[in-house]
Every structure is written in structure tokens, then in C-alpha cells.
Amino acid sequence: MVKIKYLHVHLFSFLIIWLGLFLDSSTQANQLMTNILVIYAFLWIYYFVSTSVRQLMLFGLIVAFGGEVLFSLILGMYTYRLENLPVYIPFGHSIVYASIYYMAKEPLVKKYEEPIVKTLYLLMIIYSTLWLIMANDTFGFLCTLVILAVFKRHPHTKLFFLLMYFAVVYLELIGTYYQCWQWPEIWFDKISFINSANPPSGISVFYFGFDICCLWLYKQYDKERWKRIKIFA
């Protein structure tokens, strides 16, 4: 019987994400509660993961903070409920990153990797296409096309980023449902010929950039151990 080894990382993470976004759905005081909860979750996961993933999580905080400042506060690609950058957001990005890393390492997932990848690949195309048709989501569909192009060039990344795709779908649907953040009807609220849903379907494409940045920082930090990191090469 194949064991599930890492539920204490990925299942815990996604339950905390749901609870945190639910708490952040009303008052400013509740956002403080979410900040505390998500930081606690970050520390919980940090305790259980490997040394390499710990370092990637710390680099993830840096990359996530910079990305959020750029895309949300400066470019206005999306807007948080209180028009700020909630403290829990960079920690949440690192939590999701570590969670998917360990989900992809689950023995059960590895055993059925091929059918899982085929199923998620098809579901990704269906989801993005339906979002395009039903929600006029040109932006999300274009993002999904970029993901397909990356898969063609780097097929070994499919499992990790397909899992990431649907993890982001999960948190985006919950976050926008609770109105923790909002995407404008057009890209950057300025480019009128690229419509966007709230949320766009393929926004997980930005996790490719997140991953690359984290791994680049790791490579600068420890070039010997970098050789053993096999997420995106």
C-alpha cells in the first residue's frame, strides 16, 4: 500500500489558506488575525521541510514581496481589499510553493504521475477555455497558452506546475469570492483589448517566474547544493 507522507504539509496549508482568506473577508482586525495565522502556518511548515526547501521558502518571501509591490501596488494588476499589501501574502506564496513541492513528492502521486498529469493537463485546457467563453477571460487564456509553451520546452515540469496551476485556481477562487482581492475587467485596468476575469484562469504562470527567481537566489547562495535541486532546470 502506497503511503501518503506529507499531508501535514500540503493539506494543512490549503486548510489554513481557506481559513485565512475567510477571516480576511470583512474587517481590518480580521486581516491581523489572518496575518498571525499564516505566519504560524509558515513556521509550522518551515519546521517540517528539508534544509533546501527552508532556504527556498525564505527566498520565496523576498521574491513574493518584490513581486507583490511591483504587480499590485505599482502596476495595479490586482488590488487587495484594503488597498494595501497584506503581511500574510508573501508568506502565503512561500507556503503554496513548499506545499506543491511536497505534494509532487508524494509516493502516491509519483506512482500515478502519468495519469495525473494527463488528467490535470486536460482539465487545465477545459477550465481555461470555459473561463474564456463564459467570463471573457482573454488574459487568463493567454497565460495558459504561455504555460503550454513552457511545457513543450520543459516537459519534466508538468507535474509540479499542473499541481501549482490548480492550487492557484483554488486560492484565487476563494480569495476573490471572499473579496480579499480583485482583478480589474481589463489587464492592468488600462489595456482595453485584453479582457480579464476575476480571477483570470492561468495566472499561475507567474509561479514560473517565482520559481526561477527563488532557484536563482538559491544558486547564488549555495552552488554545491544547487546541483541537487531538480524543480525547474
C-alpha positions in Angstrom: 0.0 0.0 0.0 1.4 3.4 -1.0 1.5 5.8 1.9 0.6 9.5 1.9 3.6 11.1 3.7 3.2 14.8 3.5 -0.4 15.6 4.5 0.9 17.6 7.4 2.4 20.0 4.9 0.1 20.3 1.9 -3.3 19.5 3.4 -2.6 21.7 6.4 -1.5 24.5 4.1 -4.7 24.6 2.0 -6.9 24.4 5.1 -5.0 27.4 6.5 -5.3 29.3 3.3 -9.1 28.8 3.2 -9.4 29.8 6.9 -7.1 32.8 6.5 -9.0 34.2 3.4 -12.3 33.6 5.2 -11.1 35.7 8.2 -9.7 38.4 5.9 -13.1 38.9 4.2 -14.5 41.6 6.4 -12.7 43.9 8.8 -9.2 45.2 9.2 -8.9 43.5 12.6 -9.6 40.1 10.8 -6.7 40.8 8.4 -4.5 41.0 11.5 -5.8 37.5 12.6 -5.0 36.2 9.1 -1.5 37.6 9.3 -0.9 35.8 12.5 -2.4 32.6 11.3 -0.5 32.4 8.1 2.8 33.3 9.7 2.2 30.5 12.2 1.5 28.1 9.3 4.7 29.3 7.6 6.7 28.5 10.7 4.9 25.1 11.1 5.8 24.1 7.6 9.3 25.5 7.9 9.9 23.2 10.8 9.0 20.0 8.9 10.6 20.6 5.5 14.2 19.9 4.4 17.0 22.4 4.7 16.9 23.1 0.9 13.2 23.9 1.0 13.6 26.0 4.1 16.0 28.2 2.2 13.7 28.3 -0.8 10.9 29.4 1.4 13.0 32.3 2.8 14.0 33.3 -0.7 10.3 33.0 -1.7 9.5 35.7 0.9 11.9 38.1 -0.8 10.6 37.3 -4.3 7.0 37.4 -3.3 7.3 40.7 -1.6 9.1 42.3 -4.6 6.5 40.8 -7.0 3.6 42.0 -5.0 4.9 45.5 -4.7 5.5 45.6 -8.4 2.4 43.9 -9.7 -0.2 45.1 -7.2 1.0 48.4 -5.7 2.9 49.9 -8.6 1.3 48.3 -11.8 -2.2 47.8 -10.3 -2.6 44.3 -11.9 -4.9 43.4 -9.0 -6.0 45.2 -5.8 -6.3 44.0 -2.2 -9.4 44.7 -0.2 -7.8 47.4 1.9 -5.7 48.7 -1.0 -2.6 47.6 0.9 -0.2 44.7 0.7 -1.3 42.3 3.5 1.5 40.8 5.5 0.2 37.3 5.0 0.5 37.4 1.2 4.3 36.8 0.8 4.2 34.2 3.5 1.2 32.6 1.6 3.2 32.4 -1.6 6.0 30.5 0.1 3.6 28.2 1.8 2.0 27.3 -1.5 5.4 26.8 -3.1 6.5 24.4 -0.4 3.2 22.6 -0.3 3.2 21.8 -4.0 6.9 20.8 -3.8 5.9 18.1 -1.3 2.6 17.2 -3.0 4.6 16.4 -6.1 6.9 14.2 -4.0 4.1 12.2 -2.5 4.7 8.4 -3.3 1.0 8.1 -4.3 1.4 11.0 -6.8 4.7 9.7 -8.1 3.2 6.2 -8.6 0.3 7.6 -10.7 2.2 10.6 -12.2 1.4 9.9 -15.8 -2.4 9.6 -15.5 -2.4 12.6 -13.0 -0.5 14.7 -15.5 -2.8 13.8 -18.4 -5.9 14.4 -16.4 -4.8 17.8 -15.0 -3.5 18.8 -18.4 -6.9 18.2 -19.9 -8.7 19.9 -17.0 -6.4 22.9 -17.3 -7.3 23.4 -21.0 -11.1 22.8 -20.3 -11.1 25.2 -17.4 -9.2 28.0 -19.2 -11.4 27.6 -22.3 -14.6 27.7 -20.3 -13.3 30.8 -18.5 -12.6 32.4 -21.8 -16.0 31.7 -23.2 -18.1 32.3 -20.1 -16.1 35.1 -18.4 -14.4 36.7 -21.4 -11.1 35.9 -19.8 -8.6 36.7 -22.6 -5.8 37.4 -20.1 -6.2 34.1 -18.3 -6.4 32.2 -21.6 -3.2 33.9 -22.9 -1.4 33.0 -19.6 -2.5 29.3 -20.1 -1.1 29.4 -23.6 2.2 30.5 -22.2 2.1 27.6 -19.7 1.5 25.2 -22.6 4.5 26.7 -24.4 6.7 26.2 -21.4 5.5 22.6 -21.0 6.5 21.9 -24.6 10.0 23.2 -23.9 10.3 21.8 -20.4 8.1 18.7 -20.2 9.6 17.5 -16.9 8.0 20.4 -15.1 4.4 19.3 -15.9 3.6 17.6 -12.6 4.9 20.4 -10.4 3.2 23.2 -12.4 0.0 21.5 -13.1 -0.4 20.9 -9.4 0.5 24.6 -8.9 -2.0 25.6 -11.6 -4.9 24.1 -9.7 -3.5 25.2 -6.3 -3.6 28.8 -7.6 -7.1 28.3 -9.1 -8.2 27.1 -5.6 -6.8 30.1 -3.7 -7.8 32.7 -6.4 -11.4 31.5 -6.5 -11.6 31.6 -2.7 -9.8 34.9 -2.4 -11.9 36.7 -5.0 -15.1 35.0 -3.6 -14.4 36.5 -0.2 -13.3 39.8 -1.9 -9.9 39.7 -0.3 -8.6 41.0 -3.6 -10.0 41.9 -7.0 -8.8 41.7 -10.6 -9.9 44.5 -13.0 -12.0 43.8 -16.1 -9.1 44.6 -18.3 -5.4 43.9 -17.9 -3.7 46.3 -15.5 -7.0 48.2 -15.7 -5.5 50.0 -18.7 -5.1 47.6 -21.7 -8.7 47.6 -23.1 -8.2 44.9 -25.7 -7.2 42.2 -23.2 -10.2 41.4 -21.0 -9.8 39.6 -17.7 -12.0 37.6 -15.4 -12.0 37.9 -11.7 -9.8 35.8 -11.3 -8.1 35.1 -14.6 -7.6 31.4 -15.2 -3.9 30.9 -16.0 -2.4 33.4 -13.5 -0.3 30.6 -12.1 2.1 31.3 -15.0 3.7 33.8 -12.7 4.8 31.0 -10.5 7.2 30.0 -13.2 8.9 33.3 -12.7 8.6 32.9 -8.9 10.3 29.5 -9.1 13.1 30.7 -11.4 13.8 33.7 -9.1 13.9 31.5 -6.0 16.2 29.0 -7.6 18.5 31.7 -9.0 18.8 33.1 -5.5 19.5 29.6 -4.1 22.2 29.0 -6.8 24.0 32.2 -5.7 23.6 31.2 -2.0 24.9 27.6 -2.3 26.2 26.4 -5.6 27.1 22.9 -4.4 23.7 22.1 -3.0 22.0 23.8 -6.0 23.2 20.9 -8.1 20.9 18.6 -6.2 17.8 20.8 -6.7 15.7 19.5 -9.5 12.5 21.5 -9.7 13.0 23.6 -12.8 16.2 23.1 -14.8 
